[in-house]
């Protein structure tokens, strides 16, 4: 069966765990060479146990240390990738953190940290790869938003604002670059089982479950499948959309 991302050079931020790690693994399985950008090294993937011969999934994985909230760190990472590959085909802005709390008690630093990591990083990285993609007249940017960027969530004004900002950013950039055959889309995951959601108190977890029409949490591979679709040739006529991966939670 044909691998739809064969030969593609991809960047995935926040790829050390959770949805980012699943997206990176899905893209590698489809033949892409993936540069995983994160402050910490990614968790060992199942493919790493296989011989890293030419064409194997393990051979298509590269990790670069990068602080996505730091402009100089981003520019250095992108320059390294371009120096090795000469092109960048796909950028997935997935990096995200939470610093939850009621607004009246929220520290300014907690607001700044979340907005810098979740939203400003997408601006910095997209700008950094855009010149190359425009010259190629081909490329795809995917932003990982959240259902709370659409519906809001008490105690998460900073996180919700950052994810809502990604939606506006996605639609505006999609309009800017469509004439050069570049596509920009977003996914908005709902309750996906990750280390981040493991911290949710049991009482609140049950309320979340009650709000999901499909009656279950999502898996990281389900978010990764949506990301793959939007970044693959299967979605060649799709740009500026926000695909909700939430079991109906946000409808």
C-alpha positions as a LaTeX table, in Angstrom:
\begin{tabular}{lrrr}
\hline
Residue & $x$ (\AA) & $y$ (\AA) & $z$ (\AA) \\
\hline
Unk1 & 0.00 & 0.00 & 0.00 \\
Unk2 & 1.33 & 3.42 & $-0.96$ \\
Unk3 & 2.67 & 5.57 & 1.85 \\
Unk4 & 1.19 & 9.02 & 1.35 \\
Unk5 & 3.95 & 11.06 & 3.01 \\
Unk6 & 6.96 & 9.34 & 1.43 \\
Unk7 & 9.85 & 11.78 & 1.08 \\
Unk8 & 8.17 & 14.57 & 3.03 \\
Unk9 & 10.20 & 16.54 & 5.57 \\
Unk10 & 8.09 & 17.32 & 8.64 \\
Unk11 & 8.48 & 19.28 & 11.85 \\
Unk12 & 6.34 & 18.35 & 14.86 \\
Unk13 & 6.65 & 20.41 & 18.04 \\
Unk14 & 5.92 & 19.04 & 21.48 \\
Unk15 & 6.59 & 15.57 & 20.09 \\
Unk16 & 8.09 & 14.06 & 23.22 \\
Unk17 & 4.76 & 12.64 & 24.42 \\
Unk18 & 1.00 & 12.53 & 24.00 \\
Unk19 & $-0.64$ & 13.77 & 20.83 \\
Unk20 & 2.63 & 15.13 & 19.44 \\
Unk21 & 4.39 & 11.79 & 19.80 \\
Unk22 & 1.45 & 10.02 & 18.17 \\
Unk23 & 1.44 & 12.46 & 15.24 \\
Unk24 & 5.17 & 12.00 & 14.74 \\
Unk25 & 4.78 & 8.20 & 14.77 \\
Unk26 & 1.84 & 8.32 & 12.33 \\
Unk27 & 3.76 & 10.52 & 9.90 \\
Unk28 & 6.83 & 8.29 & 10.07 \\
Unk29 & 4.68 & 5.25 & 9.38 \\
Unk30 & 3.48 & 7.02 & 6.24 \\
Unk31 & 7.03 & 7.49 & 4.99 \\
Unk32 & 7.82 & 11.01 & 6.23 \\
Unk33 & 11.08 & 12.07 & 7.83 \\
Unk34 & 10.06 & 13.73 & 11.07 \\
Unk35 & 12.04 & 16.25 & 13.07 \\
Unk36 & 10.62 & 16.21 & 16.59 \\
Unk37 & 11.19 & 19.53 & 18.35 \\
Unk38 & 10.91 & 19.62 & 22.13 \\
Unk39 & 12.86 & 20.70 & 25.20 \\
Unk40 & 13.10 & 17.10 & 26.37 \\
Unk41 & 13.95 & 13.98 & 24.40 \\
Unk42 & 10.91 & 12.05 & 23.13 \\
Unk43 & 9.75 & 8.86 & 24.78 \\
Unk44 & 11.09 & 5.76 & 22.98 \\
Unk45 & 8.75 & 4.78 & 20.17 \\
Unk46 & 7.78 & 1.21 & 19.43 \\
Unk47 & 9.53 & 1.52 & 16.09 \\
Unk48 & 12.83 & 2.20 & 17.85 \\
Unk49 & 13.07 & $-1.49$ & 18.70 \\
Unk50 & 13.29 & $-2.29$ & 15.00 \\
Unk51 & 16.55 & $-2.16$ & 13.04 \\
Unk52 & 17.11 & 1.41 & 11.87 \\
Unk53 & 17.78 & 0.45 & 8.29 \\
Unk54 & 17.09 & 2.65 & 5.31 \\
Unk55 & 13.37 & 3.26 & 4.94 \\
Unk56 & 12.46 & 2.04 & 8.42 \\
Unk57 & 10.28 & 4.13 & 10.70 \\
Unk58 & 13.11 & 4.46 & 13.23 \\
Unk59 & 15.46 & 5.79 & 10.56 \\
Unk60 & 12.95 & 8.54 & 9.78 \\
Unk61 & 13.01 & 10.02 & 13.27 \\
Unk62 & 15.23 & 12.94 & 14.27 \\
Unk63 & 15.03 & 14.88 & 17.52 \\
Unk64 & 16.20 & 18.45 & 17.98 \\
Unk65 & 16.27 & 20.25 & 21.32 \\
Unk66 & 14.25 & 23.43 & 20.91 \\
Unk67 & 12.51 & 25.86 & 23.24 \\
Unk68 & 9.50 & 26.78 & 21.11 \\
Unk69 & 8.89 & 29.91 & 23.18 \\
Unk70 & 12.34 & 31.24 & 22.22 \\
Unk71 & 12.83 & 32.86 & 18.82 \\
Unk72 & 16.58 & 32.18 & 18.60 \\
Unk73 & 16.08 & 28.51 & 19.48 \\
Unk74 & 13.47 & 28.13 & 16.76 \\
Unk75 & 15.58 & 29.86 & 14.11 \\
Unk76 & 18.55 & 27.62 & 14.96 \\
Unk77 & 16.45 & 24.44 & 14.74 \\
Unk78 & 14.88 & 25.38 & 11.41 \\
Unk79 & 18.27 & 26.37 & 10.00 \\
Unk80 & 19.66 & 22.98 & 11.02 \\
Unk81 & 16.83 & 21.16 & 9.27 \\
Unk82 & 17.14 & 23.22 & 6.09 \\
Unk83 & 20.89 & 22.69 & 6.11 \\
Unk84 & 20.37 & 18.93 & 6.13 \\
Unk85 & 17.28 & 18.58 & 3.97 \\
Unk86 & 16.98 & 21.71 & 1.84 \\
Unk87 & 13.21 & 21.78 & 2.25 \\
Unk88 & 10.36 & 21.59 & 4.77 \\
Unk89 & 7.01 & 20.21 & 3.66 \\
Unk90 & 4.89 & 20.01 & 6.80 \\
Unk91 & 4.86 & 21.91 & 10.09 \\
Unk92 & 2.72 & 20.73 & 12.99 \\
Unk93 & 2.42 & 23.30 & 15.79 \\
Unk94 & 1.45 & 21.00 & 18.63 \\
Unk95 & 3.46 & 22.20 & 21.65 \\
Unk96 & 1.25 & 23.17 & 24.55 \\
Unk97 & 1.22 & 23.61 & 28.31 \\
Unk98 & $-1.39$ & 24.42 & 30.97 \\
Unk99 & $-1.21$ & 26.70 & 33.98 \\
Unk100 & $-4.80$ & 26.46 & 35.18 \\
Unk101 & $-6.41$ & 28.76 & 37.71 \\
Unk102 & $-9.19$ & 31.27 & 38.23 \\
Unk103 & $-8.47$ & 34.55 & 36.47 \\
Unk104 & $-8.61$ & 36.67 & 39.63 \\
Unk105 & $-5.79$ & 34.56 & 41.10 \\
Unk106 & $-3.84$ & 33.90 & 37.94 \\
Unk107 & $-0.23$ & 35.06 & 37.93 \\
Unk108 & 0.89 & 37.15 & 34.99 \\
Unk109 & 3.74 & 34.70 & 34.44 \\
Unk110 & 1.25 & 31.82 & 34.12 \\
Unk111 & $-0.64$ & 33.78 & 31.46 \\
Unk112 & 2.55 & 34.66 & 29.58 \\
Unk113 & 4.00 & 31.14 & 29.73 \\
Unk114 & 0.87 & 29.56 & 28.26 \\
Unk115 & 0.42 & 32.15 & 25.51 \\
Unk116 & 4.12 & 32.03 & 24.59 \\
Unk117 & 4.25 & 28.24 & 24.36 \\
Unk118 & 0.83 & 27.57 & 22.84 \\
Unk119 & 0.30 & 30.56 & 20.53 \\
Unk120 & 3.42 & 32.64 & 20.03 \\
Unk121 & 5.40 & 29.52 & 19.14 \\
Unk122 & 3.03 & 28.85 & 16.22 \\
Unk123 & 3.66 & 32.37 & 14.94 \\
Unk124 & 7.44 & 32.06 & 15.29 \\
Unk125 & 7.68 & 28.62 & 13.70 \\
Unk126 & 5.24 & 29.36 & 10.88 \\
Unk127 & 7.10 & 32.53 & 10.02 \\
Unk128 & 10.40 & 30.66 & 10.13 \\
Unk129 & 9.35 & 27.99 & 7.60 \\
Unk130 & 7.11 & 30.13 & 5.43 \\
Unk131 & 9.77 & 31.57 & 3.11 \\
Unk132 & 10.93 & 28.06 & 2.22 \\
Unk133 & 7.40 & 26.80 & 1.64 \\
Unk134 & 6.52 & 29.80 & $-0.49$ \\
Unk135 & 9.56 & 29.19 & $-2.69$ \\
Unk136 & 8.58 & 25.54 & $-3.01$ \\
Unk137 & 5.00 & 26.57 & $-3.84$ \\
Unk138 & 4.02 & 23.63 & $-1.70$ \\
Unk139 & 3.58 & 23.05 & 2.01 \\
Unk140 & 1.19 & 22.39 & 4.85 \\
Unk141 & 0.88 & 23.87 & 8.34 \\
Unk142 & $-1.28$ & 22.21 & 10.97 \\
Unk143 & $-2.09$ & 23.85 & 14.29 \\
Unk144 & $-3.28$ & 21.77 & 17.24 \\
Unk145 & $-5.99$ & 23.81 & 18.95 \\
Unk146 & $-8.55$ & 22.43 & 21.42 \\
Unk147 & $-12.29$ & 22.16 & 21.90 \\
Unk148 & $-11.91$ & 24.65 & 24.78 \\
Unk149 & $-10.68$ & 27.19 & 22.24 \\
Unk150 & $-14.19$ & 26.99 & 20.80 \\
Unk151 & $-16.37$ & 26.54 & 23.87 \\
Unk152 & $-14.19$ & 28.00 & 26.64 \\
Unk153 & $-13.59$ & 26.41 & 30.03 \\
Unk154 & $-13.67$ & 27.87 & 33.52 \\
Unk155 & $-10.26$ & 27.96 & 35.16 \\
Unk156 & $-8.49$ & 27.88 & 31.81 \\
Unk157 & $-8.76$ & 31.43 & 30.49 \\
Unk158 & $-5.11$ & 31.43 & 29.46 \\
Unk159 & $-5.23$ & 28.00 & 27.80 \\
Unk160 & $-8.58$ & 28.68 & 26.11 \\
Unk161 & $-7.37$ & 32.06 & 24.85 \\
Unk162 & $-4.24$ & 30.49 & 23.38 \\
Unk163 & $-6.21$ & 27.76 & 21.62 \\
Unk164 & $-8.85$ & 30.19 & 20.34 \\
Unk165 & $-6.01$ & 32.37 & 19.08 \\
Unk166 & $-4.68$ & 29.41 & 17.09 \\
Unk167 & $-8.02$ & 29.14 & 15.32 \\
Unk168 & $-7.96$ & 32.77 & 14.24 \\
Unk169 & $-4.30$ & 32.41 & 13.30 \\
Unk170 & $-5.10$ & 29.33 & 11.20 \\
Unk171 & $-7.88$ & 30.95 & 9.22 \\
Unk172 & $-6.01$ & 34.20 & 8.62 \\
Unk173 & $-2.78$ & 32.52 & 7.52 \\
Unk174 & $-4.73$ & 30.13 & 5.28 \\
Unk175 & $-6.08$ & 33.16 & 3.40 \\
Unk176 & $-2.63$ & 34.72 & 3.12 \\
Unk177 & $-0.86$ & 31.76 & 1.53 \\
Unk178 & $-3.52$ & 29.83 & $-0.40$ \\
Unk179 & $-2.55$ & 31.45 & $-3.71$ \\
Unk180 & 0.91 & 29.86 & $-3.40$ \\
Unk181 & $-0.54$ & 26.36 & $-2.93$ \\
Unk182 & 0.08 & 26.30 & 0.82 \\
Unk183 & $-2.59$ & 24.88 & 3.11 \\
Unk184 & $-3.17$ & 25.78 & 6.77 \\
Unk185 & $-5.59$ & 23.84 & 8.94 \\
Unk186 & $-6.20$ & 22.97 & 12.58 \\
Unk187 & $-7.51$ & 20.13 & 14.68 \\
Unk188 & $-9.39$ & 20.75 & 17.91 \\
Unk189 & $-9.07$ & 17.69 & 20.16 \\
Unk190 & $-11.48$ & 17.17 & 23.00 \\
Unk191 & $-10.89$ & 14.84 & 25.91 \\
Unk192 & $-7.90$ & 12.81 & 24.70 \\
Unk193 & $-6.20$ & 10.48 & 27.17 \\
Unk194 & $-2.69$ & 11.88 & 27.78 \\
Unk195 & $-0.40$ & 12.63 & 30.71 \\
Unk196 & $-1.99$ & 16.09 & 30.79 \\
Unk197 & $-5.51$ & 14.71 & 31.30 \\
Unk198 & $-4.24$ & 12.22 & 33.90 \\
Unk199 & $-4.07$ & 15.14 & 36.33 \\
Unk200 & $-7.81$ & 15.87 & 36.09 \\
Unk201 & $-9.64$ & 15.16 & 39.41 \\
Unk202 & $-11.99$ & 12.19 & 39.26 \\
Unk203 & $-15.12$ & 14.27 & 39.97 \\
Unk204 & $-14.38$ & 16.62 & 37.09 \\
Unk205 & $-13.39$ & 13.67 & 34.88 \\
Unk206 & $-16.88$ & 12.21 & 35.25 \\
Unk207 & $-18.49$ & 15.53 & 34.33 \\
Unk208 & $-16.35$ & 15.57 & 31.20 \\
Unk209 & $-17.42$ & 12.05 & 30.32 \\
Unk210 & $-21.08$ & 13.04 & 30.70 \\
Unk211 & $-20.55$ & 15.83 & 28.15 \\
Unk212 & $-19.23$ & 13.52 & 25.42 \\
Unk213 & $-22.02$ & 12.13 & 23.20 \\
Unk214 & $-19.86$ & 9.14 & 22.14 \\
Unk215 & $-19.46$ & 8.31 & 25.82 \\
Unk216 & $-15.71$ & 7.70 & 25.91 \\
Unk217 & $-12.39$ & 9.45 & 25.89 \\
Unk218 & $-10.37$ & 9.65 & 22.71 \\
Unk219 & $-7.00$ & 8.07 & 22.04 \\
Unk220 & $-3.93$ & 9.94 & 20.88 \\
Unk221 & $-3.92$ & 7.85 & 17.71 \\
Unk222 & $-7.37$ & 9.23 & 16.82 \\
Unk223 & $-6.06$ & 12.79 & 17.01 \\
Unk224 & $-3.00$ & 11.70 & 15.00 \\
Unk225 & $-5.21$ & 10.21 & 12.29 \\
Unk226 & $-7.00$ & 13.54 & 11.89 \\
Unk227 & $-3.67$ & 15.36 & 11.71 \\
Unk228 & $-2.40$ & 12.92 & 9.09 \\
Unk229 & $-5.52$ & 13.36 & 6.96 \\
Unk230 & $-5.25$ & 17.15 & 6.90 \\
Unk231 & $-1.54$ & 17.04 & 6.07 \\
Unk232 & $-1.83$ & 14.36 & 3.39 \\
Unk233 & $-2.78$ & 14.55 & $-0.30$ \\
Unk234 & $-6.21$ & 13.26 & 0.76 \\
Unk235 & $-6.96$ & 16.82 & 1.97 \\
Unk236 & $-5.44$ & 18.63 & $-1.03$ \\
Unk237 & $-8.57$ & 20.82 & $-1.44$ \\
Unk238 & $-8.99$ & 21.64 & 2.24 \\
Unk239 & $-7.60$ & 24.76 & 3.90 \\
Unk240 & $-8.67$ & 27.06 & 6.71 \\
Unk241 & $-10.72$ & 24.42 & 8.52 \\
Unk242 & $-10.83$ & 23.37 & 12.18 \\
Unk243 & $-11.52$ & 19.66 & 12.50 \\
Unk244 & $-12.96$ & 18.78 & 15.90 \\
Unk245 & $-11.76$ & 15.44 & 17.28 \\
Unk246 & $-13.90$ & 15.39 & 20.39 \\
Unk247 & $-16.53$ & 12.64 & 20.29 \\
Unk248 & $-19.20$ & 15.30 & 19.75 \\
Unk249 & $-18.26$ & 17.21 & 22.88 \\
Unk250 & $-18.19$ & 20.58 & 21.15 \\
Unk251 & $-21.28$ & 20.39 & 18.97 \\
\hline
\end{tabular}
